[in-house]
Amino acid sequence: MYKDIIYRDDWYDKTAYISFNRPHEGNSYTLETLKEMIDAFERAMNDDSIQFIVLTGEGDRFFCTGGNVHEYSEQYTVKSADFWKWGMYYGRFMEMILHVGKPVIARINGAVAGGGLEFVCASDLAIAVDYAKFISPGPRVGMTSVGGLSQWLPLHSGIKRAAELVMLSSEIDAKTAKEWGIVNEVVSKEELDDKVKEYIDRMMDLSHSSIWYYKVHLNWWRDLVWTLTWEQARAWFSLNLGSIEPSEGMWAFKEKRPRRMKEIRDDIAKGVDPRYPHGPYLKACKNCGAKYLPMNSKYCLHCGAKLE
């Protein structure tokens, strides 16, 4: 039924096991992955035999490493306006995690980065394998971590720790993630499934309605900041993904070469606008009629004619 994810209702009693199934690319997600995740969470929501959801990744190396850099670089740096549409599905998936009406447990089986960390922050509970790493790579690739980390990471760790993780693009281990309140438990690989099932068993003997309604109240905090900021974040990405920093960062990652952020900073210090490095798009070519050429252009980008 699904290409990018796995849905199982036989993993444990009354539990939907929903897993990113792209280990060959770090369990990163594409637009199609998000659409499948939304469908899977809706399926779990509408099935009364499902009372718990486990969100995880296939394999033992990656939970989820965020958005797929190939899709980002090849599609959204080329036409950043399309990120507005992409962001609608990302937001819907986040809202499904929050509003599915059932406890969501993040089963963290490996590295967590970018949007994957944001999914952890959206989940109600989180259990991590002891070798898991938690990374915020956004500033490395010219992206801004405003799809969950700016909203919910401070609720887990406090503002200064959130700033350290994101603004320094740091990496922390599972033990530190527990100390910072990002995960509830850290266990060995062999203990991971048993610990997740232990949490489910403990809730199984508690009131279904009470747990559901407590999640509704938890969502007051999460919704408060999410609904005020995510649409702004979508707009920021849609307006900026084609600019210098995201283009450089994502293509450097894709091409496996050093990023040139320091060089871009030097240019900014000299007065270069990273969104319009060659000036606003005001020129036109009288020879071929090409429009929207950068103001500082000396030659037409279409026909090569010298511009007046």
Backbone as CSV, one residue per row, in Angstrom:
resi,resn,N_x,N_y,N_z,CA_x,CA_y,CA_z,C_x,C_y,C_z
1,MET,0.821,-1.211,0.000,0.000,0.000,0.000,0.858,1.265,0.000
2,TYR,1.933,1.246,0.790,2.812,2.402,0.898,4.174,2.100,0.286
3,LYS,4.796,3.133,-0.237,6.126,2.994,-0.830,7.218,3.434,0.142
4,ASP,6.989,4.543,0.846,8.034,5.168,1.668,7.914,4.873,3.155
5,ILE,6.807,4.282,3.579,6.620,4.015,4.997,6.102,2.594,5.178
6,ILE,6.102,2.142,6.411,5.519,0.850,6.770,4.454,1.087,7.837
7,TYR,3.304,0.460,7.645,2.223,0.523,8.628,1.935,-0.892,9.093
8,ARG,2.023,-1.101,10.407,1.733,-2.415,10.969,0.750,-2.265,12.124
9,ASP,-0.252,-3.124,12.146,-1.163,-3.148,13.291,-1.014,-4.443,14.092
10,ASP,0.044,-5.217,13.756,0.298,-6.480,14.449,1.588,-6.441,15.264
11,TRP,2.187,-5.259,15.381,3.455,-5.158,16.112,3.240,-5.358,17.610
12,TYR,2.141,-4.801,18.126,1.797,-4.953,19.537,0.318,-4.663,19.708
13,ASP,-0.207,-5.078,20.808,-1.642,-4.970,21.078,-2.126,-3.522,20.995
14,LYS,-3.181,-3.302,20.213,-3.855,-2.001,20.100,-2.903,-0.881,19.654
15,THR,-1.897,-1.250,18.893,-0.838,-0.294,18.525,-0.622,-0.259,17.023
16,ALA,-0.519,0.934,16.476,-0.088,1.117,15.088,1.394,1.462,15.094
17,TYR,2.159,0.688,14.347,3.606,0.885,14.203,3.808,1.534,12.831
18,ILE,4.202,2.809,12.836,4.327,3.567,11.585,5.782,3.989,11.443
19,SER,6.407,3.544,10.359,7.861,3.657,10.252,8.284,4.295,8.934
20,PHE,9.246,5.213,9.012,9.895,5.711,7.801,10.688,4.567,7.184
21,ASN,10.456,4.300,5.911,11.099,3.156,5.259,11.984,3.623,4.111
22,ARG,12.914,4.509,4.444,13.876,4.996,3.459,15.293,4.955,4.064
23,PRO,15.704,3.807,4.614,17.014,3.748,5.272,18.171,4.016,4.335
24,HIS,17.964,3.802,3.027,19.022,4.048,2.046,19.340,5.541,1.934
25,GLU,18.421,6.398,2.401,18.667,7.842,2.416,18.420,8.414,3.808
26,GLY,18.865,7.668,4.805,18.811,8.149,6.175,17.401,8.296,6.729
27,ASN,16.443,7.570,6.144,15.033,7.743,6.521,14.591,9.199,6.404
28,SER,15.180,9.905,5.437,14.714,11.256,5.129,13.374,11.150,4.411
29,TYR,12.618,12.227,4.446,11.284,12.189,3.852,11.193,13.129,2.653
30,THR,10.375,12.726,1.698,10.016,13.554,0.556,8.569,13.997,0.725
31,LEU,8.087,14.757,-0.235,6.680,15.152,-0.208,5.775,13.925,-0.192
32,GLU,6.116,12.913,-0.988,5.292,11.703,-1.031,5.312,10.968,0.303
33,THR,6.462,10.984,0.981,6.547,10.362,2.306,5.579,11.037,3.270
34,LEU,5.551,12.366,3.252,4.651,13.099,4.140,3.195,12.757,3.845
35,LYS,2.854,12.661,2.561,1.477,12.309,2.197,1.122,10.922,2.723
36,GLU,2.065,9.986,2.630,1.808,8.639,3.135,1.676,8.645,4.659
37,MET,2.508,9.441,5.332,2.415,9.526,6.793,1.062,10.091,7.225
38,ILE,0.594,11.103,6.550,-0.711,11.678,6.869,-1.794,10.608,6.725
39,ASP,-1.746,9.863,5.626,-2.725,8.812,5.392,-2.656,7.750,6.482
40,ALA,-1.436,7.366,6.869,-1.273,6.332,7.888,-1.812,6.788,9.239
41,PHE,-1.550,8.035,9.612,-2.060,8.543,10.883,-3.583,8.668,10.849
42,GLU,-4.139,9.038,9.709,-5.599,9.079,9.584,-6.184,7.669,9.712
43,ARG,-5.498,6.721,9.132,-5.934,5.324,9.236,-5.942,4.878,10.696
44,ALA,-4.879,5.211,11.425,-4.812,4.852,12.845,-5.878,5.591,13.654
45,MET,-6.110,6.857,13.314,-7.103,7.653,14.037,-8.499,7.061,13.887
46,ASN,-8.825,6.569,12.705,-10.169,6.089,12.420,-10.405,4.634,12.817
47,ASP,-9.374,3.982,13.312,-9.476,2.574,13.710,-9.571,2.496,15.234
48,ASP,-10.761,2.147,15.754,-10.953,2.103,17.203,-10.143,1.005,17.871
49,SER,-9.678,0.033,17.094,-8.847,-1.017,17.687,-7.420,-0.527,17.931
50,ILE,-7.077,0.622,17.362,-5.764,1.243,17.575,-5.897,2.320,18.636
51,GLN,-5.121,2.189,19.706,-5.178,3.166,20.795,-3.828,3.822,21.074
52,PHE,-2.781,3.323,20.426,-1.439,3.881,20.600,-0.741,3.891,19.233
53,ILE,0.143,4.860,19.045,0.898,4.952,17.795,2.385,5.026,18.132
54,VAL,3.154,4.177,17.481,4.616,4.200,17.594,5.165,4.748,16.287
55,LEU,5.908,5.838,16.375,6.545,6.460,15.204,8.027,6.140,15.237
56,THR,8.558,5.560,14.152,9.948,5.124,14.165,10.505,5.107,12.747
57,GLY,11.713,4.575,12.603,12.354,4.437,11.304,12.861,3.017,11.126
58,GLU,12.972,2.584,9.879,13.459,1.232,9.606,14.979,1.171,9.776
59,GLY,15.453,-0.022,10.117,16.874,-0.229,10.319,17.299,0.141,11.723
60,ASP,18.600,0.161,11.938,19.118,0.490,13.268,20.129,1.638,13.233
61,ARG,20.061,2.455,12.149,20.989,3.588,12.039,20.290,4.935,12.106
62,PHE,19.070,5.010,11.558,18.397,6.299,11.444,16.950,6.219,11.926
63,PHE,16.566,7.166,12.765,15.143,7.388,13.057,14.545,8.166,11.894
64,CYS,14.998,9.400,11.736,14.625,10.234,10.595,15.609,11.394,10.555
65,THR,16.173,11.652,9.383,17.182,12.714,9.260,16.637,13.950,8.557
66,GLY,15.307,14.107,8.560,14.719,15.333,8.036,14.353,15.239,6.569
67,GLY,14.149,16.408,5.955,13.748,16.473,4.556,14.848,15.989,3.634
68,ASN,14.449,15.397,2.523,15.401,14.839,1.570,16.132,15.954,0.823
69,VAL,17.444,15.986,0.942,18.222,17.092,0.384,18.165,17.111,-1.141
70,HIS,17.992,15.969,-1.766,17.904,15.941,-3.228,16.628,16.648,-3.690
71,GLU,15.527,16.370,-3.018,14.276,17.048,-3.362,14.382,18.544,-3.073
72,TYR,14.919,18.885,-1.913,15.066,20.300,-1.558,15.888,21.050,-2.598
73,SER,17.064,20.496,-2.922,17.988,21.219,-3.801,17.492,21.240,-5.242
74,GLU,17.008,20.121,-5.730,16.639,20.017,-7.140,15.292,20.662,-7.458
75,GLN,14.409,20.756,-6.457,13.093,21.320,-6.721,12.889,22.689,-6.071
76,TYR,13.178,22.793,-4.777,12.743,23.991,-4.061,13.761,25.128,-4.086
77,THR,15.036,24.841,-4.355,15.943,25.964,-4.610,15.749,26.483,-6.031
78,VAL,15.227,25.629,-6.913,14.969,26.028,-8.297,13.680,26.836,-8.398
79,LYS,12.651,26.404,-7.664,11.390,27.146,-7.621,10.898,27.164,-6.182
80,SER,11.396,28.126,-5.425,11.121,28.146,-3.994,9.656,28.362,-3.673
81,ALA,8.901,28.993,-4.566,7.477,29.234,-4.307,6.725,27.927,-4.085
82,ASP,7.211,26.828,-4.665,6.532,25.548,-4.498,6.665,25.005,-3.081
83,PHE,7.587,25.563,-2.301,7.712,25.104,-0.918,6.461,25.439,-0.121
84,TRP,5.723,26.442,-0.536,4.465,26.782,0.127,3.515,25.584,0.093
85,LYS,3.465,24.900,-1.054,2.604,23.718,-1.181,3.167,22.568,-0.344
86,TRP,4.473,22.366,-0.440,5.121,21.324,0.368,4.836,21.534,1.841
87,GLY,4.940,22.797,2.281,4.747,23.111,3.687,3.354,22.812,4.200
88,MET,2.370,22.828,3.313,1.015,22.469,3.728,0.963,21.024,4.196
89,TYR,1.614,20.128,3.472,1.604,18.714,3.857,2.453,18.468,5.100
90,TYR,3.575,19.161,5.200,4.399,19.030,6.405,3.595,19.454,7.632
91,GLY,2.913,20.596,7.520,2.098,21.072,8.631,0.976,20.115,8.971
92,ARG,0.364,19.513,7.955,-0.712,18.550,8.213,-0.197,17.333,8.960
93,PHE,1.015,16.875,8.597,1.565,15.725,9.318,1.833,16.086,10.778
94,MET,2.414,17.248,11.008,2.638,17.689,12.387,1.323,17.738,13.165
95,GLU,0.291,18.266,12.528,-0.992,18.373,13.209,-1.621,17.006,13.447
96,MET,-1.332,16.024,12.583,-1.808,14.670,12.840,-1.136,14.085,14.074
97,ILE,0.174,14.320,14.223,0.866,13.839,15.429,0.208,14.437,16.666
98,LEU,-0.094,15.733,16.601,-0.680,16.411,17.750,-2.124,15.996,17.986
99,HIS,-2.903,15.889,16.917,-4.361,15.820,17.059,-4.963,14.484,16.651
100,VAL,-4.146,13.443,16.565,-4.663,12.124,16.223,-5.546,11.572,17.337
101,GLY,-5.460,12.138,18.532,-6.313,11.725,19.639,-5.820,10.498,20.374
102,LYS,-4.600,10.065,20.078,-4.023,8.871,20.691,-2.562,9.152,21.019
103,PRO,-2.037,8.572,22.100,-0.630,8.819,22.440,0.304,8.406,21.307
104,VAL,1.270,9.266,21.012,2.281,8.980,19.994,3.626,8.841,20.695
105,ILE,4.241,7.688,20.526,5.545,7.404,21.126,6.586,7.378,20.025
106,ALA,7.599,8.213,20.140,8.712,8.176,19.196,9.681,7.080,19.640
107,ARG,9.823,6.077,18.806,10.781,4.980,19.047,12.035,5.336,18.260
108,ILE,13.026,5.882,18.956,14.186,6.469,18.300,15.277,5.413,18.186
109,ASN,15.426,4.887,16.983,16.287,3.738,16.726,17.639,4.109,16.119
110,GLY,17.944,5.415,16.053,19.215,5.841,15.466,19.270,7.349,15.381
111,ALA,20.014,7.846,14.407,20.265,9.279,14.284,18.971,10.054,14.030
112,VAL,18.900,11.219,14.657,17.760,12.124,14.537,18.297,13.474,14.086
113,ALA,17.751,14.016,13.015,18.242,15.310,12.531,17.098,16.091,11.898
114,GLY,17.206,17.422,11.949,16.274,18.302,11.254,14.831,18.018,11.589
115,GLY,14.024,17.792,10.540,12.616,17.515,10.741,12.358,16.294,11.595
116,GLY,13.277,15.326,11.579,13.127,14.163,12.453,13.110,14.561,13.915
117,LEU,13.966,15.498,14.294,13.979,16.004,15.664,12.702,16.774,15.957
118,GLU,12.176,17.454,14.954,10.920,18.171,15.133,9.761,17.205,15.343
119,PHE,9.789,16.040,14.695,8.757,15.027,14.932,8.855,14.483,16.357
120,VAL,10.078,14.340,16.856,10.261,13.899,18.244,9.646,14.918,19.203
121,CYS,9.894,16.199,18.929,9.343,17.248,19.794,7.816,17.268,19.750
122,ALA,7.227,16.882,18.624,5.766,16.866,18.500,5.158,15.638,19.173
123,SER,5.932,14.567,19.319,5.416,13.335,19.921,5.199,13.520,21.418
124,ASP,4.349,12.673,21.981,4.032,12.793,23.401,5.116,12.199,24.289
125,LEU,5.679,11.082,23.861,6.706,10.388,24.616,7.807,9.971,23.652
126,ALA,9.011,9.766,24.155,10.128,9.404,23.271,11.104,8.510,24.020
127,ILE,11.466,7.412,23.385,12.427,6.463,23.945,13.525,6.266,22.912
128,ALA,14.772,6.446,23.334,15.890,6.443,22.387,16.866,5.322,22.674
129,VAL,17.427,4.769,21.604,18.528,3.832,21.730,19.764,4.611,22.170
130,ASP,20.653,3.958,22.906,21.740,4.688,23.565,22.764,5.281,22.609
131,TYR,22.821,4.819,21.366,23.784,5.384,20.417,23.169,6.454,19.515
132,ALA,21.940,6.826,19.771,21.281,7.850,18.951,21.989,9.196,19.095
133,LYS,22.018,9.935,18.001,22.546,11.290,17.978,21.422,12.238,17.569
134,PHE,21.450,13.437,18.133,20.425,14.436,17.865,21.112,15.672,17.295
135,ILE,20.715,16.053,16.074,21.451,17.069,15.327,20.472,18.081,14.741
136,SER,20.881,19.351,14.767,20.108,20.391,14.081,20.978,20.945,12.950
137,PRO,20.859,20.394,11.735,21.750,20.787,10.646,21.276,21.994,9.845
138,GLY,20.114,22.559,10.188,19.533,23.624,9.373,20.490,24.735,8.975
139,PRO,21.193,25.372,9.940,22.097,26.457,9.564,23.254,26.028,8.669
140,ARG,23.570,24.739,8.658,24.653,24.253,7.795,24.242,24.315,6.320
141,VAL,22.937,24.163,6.059,22.459,24.103,4.678,21.597,25.302,4.313
142,GLY,21.645,26.365,5.122,20.911,27.575,4.803,19.435,27.512,5.116
143,MET,19.013,26.490,5.848,17.626,26.365,6.276,17.486,26.906,7.700
144,THR,16.274,27.227,8.090,16.015,27.724,9.429,15.116,26.729,10.153
145,SER,15.459,26.384,11.377,14.759,25.325,12.109,13.493,25.869,12.757
146,VAL,12.513,26.194,11.900,11.275,26.807,12.387,10.067,25.939,12.046
147,GLY,10.295,24.625,11.868,9.208,23.700,11.613,8.962,22.792,12.803
148,GLY,9.184,23.299,14.008,8.988,22.519,15.221,10.029,22.810,16.278
149,LEU,11.289,23.043,15.861,12.341,23.264,16.857,12.250,24.639,17.504
150,SER,11.960,25.674,16.716,11.810,26.997,17.341,10.569,27.041,18.212
151,GLN,9.554,26.229,17.862,8.307,26.250,18.608,8.365,25.388,19.876
152,TRP,8.831,24.140,19.746,8.661,23.178,20.839,9.940,22.776,21.548
153,LEU,11.097,22.912,20.912,12.327,22.534,21.606,12.536,23.336,22.891
154,PRO,12.247,24.670,22.918,12.386,25.397,24.185,11.462,24.874,25.282
155,LEU,10.307,24.287,24.922,9.419,23.700,25.929,10.057,22.472,26.566
156,HIS,10.932,21.797,25.823,11.608,20.611,26.344,12.867,20.987,27.125
157,SER,13.701,21.825,26.516,15.062,22.005,27.020,15.329,23.365,27.634
158,GLY,14.457,24.354,27.405,14.731,25.734,27.790,15.337,26.507,26.620
159,ILE,15.239,27.814,26.695,15.635,28.650,25.560,17.127,28.562,25.269
160,LYS,17.968,28.628,26.274,19.413,28.658,26.037,19.911,27.351,25.434
161,ARG,19.394,26.227,25.914,19.820,24.950,25.341,19.294,24.795,23.919
162,ALA,18.067,25.239,23.681,17.533,25.192,22.319,18.388,26.034,21.388
163,ALA,18.779,27.212,21.854,19.627,28.084,21.041,20.987,27.433,20.785
164,GLU,21.528,26.767,21.788,22.820,26.092,21.618,22.730,24.995,20.559
165,LEU,21.670,24.197,20.638,21.530,23.087,19.703,21.338,23.574,18.272
166,VAL,20.523,24.629,18.104,20.180,25.087,16.758,21.174,26.118,16.239
167,MET,21.467,27.148,17.022,22.284,28.250,16.514,23.753,27.876,16.368
168,LEU,24.199,26.840,17.085,25.554,26.323,16.882,25.536,25.073,16.005
169,SER,24.333,24.682,15.555,24.159,23.453,14.778,24.896,22.309,15.452
170,SER,24.570,22.118,16.729,25.293,21.154,17.556,24.785,19.732,17.363
171,GLU,25.508,18.815,17.944,25.105,17.408,18.008,25.191,16.965,19.452
172,ILE,24.124,16.353,19.952,24.152,15.837,21.318,23.843,14.339,21.284
173,ASP,24.305,13.641,22.313,24.051,12.205,22.381,22.743,11.945,23.121
174,ALA,22.379,10.674,23.183,21.090,10.306,23.765,21.034,10.643,25.254
175,LYS,22.144,10.454,25.959,22.165,10.770,27.389,21.874,12.246,27.608
176,THR,22.487,13.112,26.807,22.250,14.545,26.926,20.809,14.885,26.553
177,ALA,20.294,14.213,25.529,18.905,14.448,25.122,17.948,14.134,26.265
178,LYS,18.249,13.110,27.042,17.407,12.808,28.207,17.559,13.880,29.278
179,GLU,18.794,14.304,29.528,19.024,15.350,30.534,18.311,16.646,30.159
180,TRP,18.223,16.921,28.868,17.576,18.142,28.390,16.061,17.996,28.259
181,GLY,15.528,16.814,28.515,14.086,16.625,28.456,13.536,16.342,27.077
182,ILE,14.405,16.012,26.113,13.952,15.737,24.748,13.417,14.324,24.628
183,VAL,13.981,13.389,25.401,13.480,12.013,25.431,13.231,11.611,26.875
184,ASN,12.399,10.567,27.035,12.058,10.079,28.371,13.016,9.020,28.874
185,GLU,13.472,8.157,27.961,14.313,7.025,28.354,15.406,6.813,27.327
186,VAL,16.534,6.268,27.793,17.617,5.842,26.913,17.938,4.396,27.265
187,VAL,17.901,3.522,26.259,18.094,2.093,26.502,19.001,1.510,25.423
188,SER,19.404,0.300,25.625,20.216,-0.382,24.611,19.334,-0.789,23.429
189,LYS,19.982,-1.132,22.340,19.260,-1.585,21.149,18.375,-2.789,21.470
190,GLU,18.895,-3.697,22.292,18.153,-4.909,22.626,16.947,-4.618,23.512
191,GLU,16.988,-3.523,24.241,15.907,-3.194,25.176,14.855,-2.255,24.580
192,LEU,15.122,-1.718,23.380,14.289,-0.642,22.851,12.823,-1.056,22.698
193,ASP,12.566,-2.155,22.015,11.182,-2.560,21.791,10.470,-2.873,23.106
194,ASP,11.167,-3.544,24.004,10.549,-3.895,25.286,10.182,-2.652,26.081
195,LYS,11.029,-1.629,26.026,10.729,-0.409,26.776,9.529,0.315,26.175
196,VAL,9.453,0.361,24.837,8.281,0.982,24.196,7.019,0.226,24.597
197,LYS,7.080,-1.087,24.559,5.915,-1.897,24.925,5.586,-1.746,26.413
198,GLU,6.594,-1.561,27.244,6.350,-1.315,28.668,5.537,-0.036,28.867
199,TYR,5.892,1.008,28.132,5.129,2.256,28.218,3.677,2.036,27.787
200,ILE,3.500,1.276,26.714,2.143,0.988,26.247,1.377,0.198,27.301
201,ASP,2.021,-0.807,27.898,1.369,-1.613,28.935,0.961,-0.752,30.126
202,ARG,1.808,0.187,30.498,1.470,1.045,31.644,0.260,1.910,31.336
203,MET,0.180,2.424,30.100,-0.992,3.219,29.727,-2.225,2.349,29.529
204,MET,-2.028,1.086,29.136,-3.143,0.180,28.890,-3.986,-0.001,30.142
205,ASP,-3.366,0.089,31.305,-4.068,-0.103,32.578,-4.571,1.218,33.161
206,LEU,-4.532,2.270,32.326,-5.002,3.592,32.752,-6.184,4.014,31.890
207,SER,-6.879,5.051,32.328,-8.079,5.501,31.627,-7.757,6.031,30.236
208,HIS,-8.387,5.442,29.225,-8.237,5.899,27.848,-8.661,7.362,27.716
209,SER,-9.820,7.703,28.274,-10.352,9.062,28.136,-9.487,10.081,28.859
210,SER,-8.973,9.687,30.012,-8.122,10.602,30.782,-6.846,10.940,30.022
211,ILE,-6.200,9.935,29.443,-4.962,10.163,28.691,-5.239,10.992,27.445
212,TRP,-6.338,10.669,26.761,-6.701,11.439,25.566,-6.906,12.910,25.914
213,TYR,-7.643,13.162,27.008,-7.938,14.555,27.330,-6.699,15.289,27.843
214,TYR,-5.792,14.576,28.498,-4.542,15.227,28.912,-3.744,15.656,27.693
215,LYS,-3.758,14.831,26.643,-3.071,15.205,25.407,-3.693,16.468,24.823
216,VAL,-5.024,16.585,24.901,-5.697,17.804,24.435,-5.144,19.024,25.157
217,HIS,-4.921,18.928,26.457,-4.385,20.061,27.214,-2.912,20.311,26.893
218,LEU,-2.138,19.257,26.721,-0.748,19.449,26.291,-0.698,20.215,24.976
219,ASN,-1.640,19.910,24.106,-1.660,20.554,22.793,-1.960,22.035,22.871
220,TRP,-2.521,22.495,23.977,-2.755,23.942,24.108,-1.425,24.673,23.993
221,TRP,-0.393,24.178,24.684,0.925,24.811,24.629,1.526,24.685,23.236
222,ARG,1.412,23.492,22.675,2.037,23.252,21.378,1.315,24.014,20.258
223,ASP,-0.012,24.005,20.317,-0.786,24.715,19.289,-0.603,26.221,19.376
224,LEU,-0.466,26.719,20.588,-0.372,28.167,20.783,0.736,28.761,19.936
225,VAL,1.919,28.169,20.009,3.046,28.708,19.252,3.024,28.228,17.804
226,TRP,2.551,26.992,17.556,2.561,26.449,16.196,1.648,27.241,15.274
227,THR,0.424,27.474,15.697,-0.529,28.154,14.821,-0.148,29.611,14.572
228,LEU,0.623,30.190,15.463,1.053,31.578,15.285,2.290,31.716,14.415
229,THR,3.019,30.620,14.210,4.326,30.748,13.560,4.520,29.916,12.300
230,TRP,3.831,28.775,12.158,4.166,27.895,11.040,3.845,28.528,9.687
231,GLU,2.724,29.239,9.575,2.421,29.853,8.284,3.461,30.906,7.921
232,GLN,3.949,31.625,8.919,5.035,32.575,8.662,6.291,31.839,8.195
233,ALA,6.580,30.698,8.807,7.758,29.918,8.426,7.633,29.420,6.990
234,ARG,6.448,28.935,6.625,6.222,28.500,5.237,6.498,29.643,4.266
235,ALA,6.040,30.821,4.634,6.255,31.977,3.760,7.743,32.294,3.653
236,TRP,8.453,32.236,4.771,9.896,32.536,4.753,10.611,31.585,3.795
237,PHE,10.349,30.293,3.942,10.988,29.314,3.059,10.605,29.554,1.605
238,SER,9.330,29.813,1.359,8.854,30.000,-0.007,9.497,31.210,-0.674
239,LEU,9.848,32.204,0.110,10.446,33.419,-0.431,11.966,33.361,-0.490
240,ASN,12.579,32.447,0.270,14.027,32.494,0.429,14.806,31.273,-0.036
241,LEU,14.138,30.164,-0.340,14.891,28.949,-0.646,15.738,29.058,-1.905
242,GLY,15.388,29.987,-2.794,16.205,30.159,-3.998,17.342,31.140,-3.829
243,SER,17.509,31.681,-2.628,18.569,32.664,-2.401,19.919,31.973,-2.187
244,ILE,20.956,32.777,-1.951,22.325,32.251,-1.962,22.564,31.182,-0.903
245,GLU,22.175,31.444,0.333,22.566,30.553,1.424,21.928,29.169,1.342
246,PRO,20.586,29.050,1.164,20.032,27.695,1.018,20.551,26.982,-0.228
247,SER,20.702,27.720,-1.323,21.199,27.083,-2.543,22.613,26.547,-2.332
248,GLU,23.477,27.364,-1.759,24.851,26.932,-1.498,24.870,25.765,-0.516
249,GLY,24.145,25.903,0.595,24.190,24.887,1.637,23.692,23.540,1.170
250,MET,22.554,23.533,0.495,21.979,22.247,0.086,22.740,21.608,-1.069
251,TRP,23.202,22.418,-2.015,23.970,21.841,-3.114,25.342,21.371,-2.644
252,ALA,25.920,22.069,-1.654,27.193,21.598,-1.094,27.005,20.244,-0.424
253,PHE,25.904,20.101,0.316,25.615,18.821,0.967,25.373,17.736,-0.073
254,LYS,24.597,18.068,-1.081,24.273,17.108,-2.139,25.530,16.680,-2.896
255,GLU,26.428,17.643,-3.167,27.637,17.362,-3.946,28.801,16.894,-3.073
256,LYS,28.552,16.811,-1.756,29.567,16.323,-0.815,30.851,17.153,-0.888
257,ARG,30.680,18.456,-0.842,31.828,19.374,-0.847,31.685,20.356,0.319
258,PRO,32.776,21.037,0.705,32.680,22.009,1.794,31.731,23.154,1.427
259,ARG,30.921,23.569,2.383,30.036,24.707,2.146,30.831,25.999,2.240
260,ARG,30.347,27.039,1.525,31.083,28.299,1.463,30.360,29.401,2.250
261,MET,29.884,29.075,3.447,29.132,30.055,4.237,30.022,31.218,4.698
262,LYS,31.279,30.933,5.012,32.175,32.015,5.433,32.405,32.993,4.289
263,GLU,32.536,32.481,3.089,32.710,33.338,1.917,31.468,34.201,1.695
264,ILE,30.300,33.603,1.881,29.057,34.375,1.742,28.982,35.449,2.810
265,ARG,29.413,35.130,4.020,29.432,36.142,5.088,30.346,37.312,4.720
266,ASP,31.485,37.018,4.099,32.379,38.088,3.657,31.687,38.986,2.636
267,ASP,30.933,38.372,1.722,30.211,39.163,0.725,29.111,40.005,1.369
268,ILE,28.410,39.419,2.343,27.377,40.186,3.052,27.996,41.370,3.771
269,ALA,29.174,41.162,4.353,29.871,42.255,5.050,30.234,43.393,4.106
270,LYS,30.348,43.074,2.818,30.668,44.097,1.814,29.409,44.740,1.231
271,GLY,28.250,44.317,1.742,27.013,44.941,1.304,26.176,44.123,0.346
272,VAL,26.582,42.877,0.054,25.808,42.028,-0.852,24.530,41.557,-0.160
273,ASP,23.406,41.662,-0.853,22.146,41.136,-0.343,22.049,39.676,-0.765
274,PRO,21.967,38.715,0.191,21.969,37.300,-0.196,20.737,36.872,-0.983
275,ARG,19.715,37.706,-1.006,18.530,37.383,-1.795,18.598,37.988,-3.203
276,TYR,19.262,39.138,-3.323,19.381,39.808,-4.628,20.834,40.242,-4.831
277,PRO,21.753,39.290,-4.984,23.178,39.630,-5.015,23.586,40.508,-6.191
278,HIS,22.814,40.485,-7.264,23.143,41.297,-8.436,22.089,42.377,-8.687
279,GLY,21.368,42.721,-7.611,20.392,43.794,-7.708,18.997,43.307,-8.046
280,PRO,18.000,44.166,-7.897,16.614,43.781,-8.206,16.443,43.491,-9.688
281,TYR,15.388,42.748,-10.009,15.181,42.282,-11.378,14.416,43.340,-12.189
282,LEU,15.136,44.384,-12.558,14.504,45.543,-13.193,14.852,45.712,-14.672
283,LYS,15.888,45.030,-15.147,16.333,45.256,-16.516,15.611,44.350,-17.511
284,ALA,15.551,44.821,-18.740,15.002,44.036,-19.847,15.944,44.160,-21.038
285,CYS,15.935,43.151,-21.886,16.804,43.148,-23.061,16.017,43.617,-24.286
286,LYS,16.479,44.684,-24.925,15.803,45.205,-26.114,16.023,44.301,-27.325
287,ASN,17.077,43.486,-27.244,17.392,42.628,-28.393,16.432,41.438,-28.495
288,CYS,16.220,40.735,-27.371,15.375,39.531,-27.415,14.106,39.652,-26.601
289,GLY,13.979,40.728,-25.818,12.781,40.937,-25.012,12.792,40.244,-23.670
290,ALA,13.909,39.648,-23.285,13.985,38.986,-21.986,13.712,39.985,-20.869
291,LYS,12.938,39.561,-19.870,12.558,40.442,-18.761,13.158,39.937,-17.450
292,TYR,13.050,40.773,-16.442,13.439,40.433,-15.061,14.924,40.094,-14.940
293,LEU,15.750,40.827,-15.648,17.190,40.632,-15.536,17.723,41.446,-14.358
294,PRO,18.719,40.924,-13.623,19.263,41.676,-12.492,19.789,43.044,-12.914
295,MET,19.572,44.028,-12.066,19.901,45.412,-12.386,21.380,45.590,-12.714
296,ASN,22.261,44.813,-12.090,23.695,44.964,-12.315,24.211,44.156,-13.502
297,SER,23.314,43.508,-14.240,23.746,42.710,-15.394,24.289,43.611,-16.504
298,LYS,25.383,43.202,-17.110,25.946,43.921,-18.258,25.526,43.272,-19.574
299,TYR,25.177,41.978,-19.503,24.790,41.257,-20.710,23.498,40.466,-20.433
300,CYS,22.736,40.255,-21.470,21.481,39.498,-21.352,21.783,38.039,-21.034
301,LEU,21.094,37.516,-20.053,21.284,36.131,-19.671,20.675,35.159,-20.688
302,HIS,19.827,35.674,-21.567,19.150,34.820,-22.535,19.885,34.789,-23.887
303,CYS,20.164,35.984,-24.437,20.777,36.015,-25.781,22.219,36.511,-25.773
304,GLY,22.690,37.023,-24.649,24.069,37.481,-24.552,24.310,38.880,-25.033
305,ALA,23.263,39.583,-25.481,23.437,40.951,-25.988,23.841,41.883,-24.869
306,LYS,24.619,42.894,-25.193,25.020,43.885,-24.214,23.810,44.730,-23.831
307,LEU,23.666,44.929,-22.506,22.531,45.715,-22.015,22.888,47.176,-21.874
308,GLU,21.939,48.030,-22.090,22.173,49.471,-21.937,22.126,49.857,-20.468
